[in-house]
Structure formats: structure tokens, C-alpha cells
Amino acid sequence: MAALDKQTSDKVSFISFIIPEFAYAYKMNMQEAYFYLKKYGGLDFLMKHWWALHTDNPFWVVRDLYDVCYKNGGER
């Protein structure tokens, strides 16, 4: 099995870190948070903008994810 390149590894690490942060902030379990982010565009936003988001405070990243999801119909 080939090792992941540095950028892919960093992306996976960041997304693996921020989903539990989102879950904790909005009182969801990890699975609920993942499916909520997927359903309302938060996961796509993370995949597209992770490089900029990973430099920000996790509080603001979680808030940005909330805003994206809310604008796409999320009600949490």
C-alpha cells in the first residue's frame, strides 16, 4: 500500500480533527456530524477550502461550517 503524499495526509488529518470539533460544538455524535456536513455542503466546503481553513482557529472553522450548512438548509 502506497503512503499518502504530505498534502493528502495533512488534509485527512485536518478533516479528522475538525469533524469531532463540529460534533462537540453542536452536540452530535461523530456519525451525525459527518452525515449532517455531507447533506448540507459542509464536507464539500471542507474538501475545497481545507488549506485556508486549517490555518484558522478551530472555533471559527466550526462556525464557518455551521454558516455553510445553514445557508444550504441545515437547521442545527
Summary of the structure (lengths in Angstrom):
residues: 76
radius of gyration: 12.3
end to end distance: 39.3
largest distance: 40.7
contacts: 201
relative contact order: 0.17
helix: 74%
strand: 0%
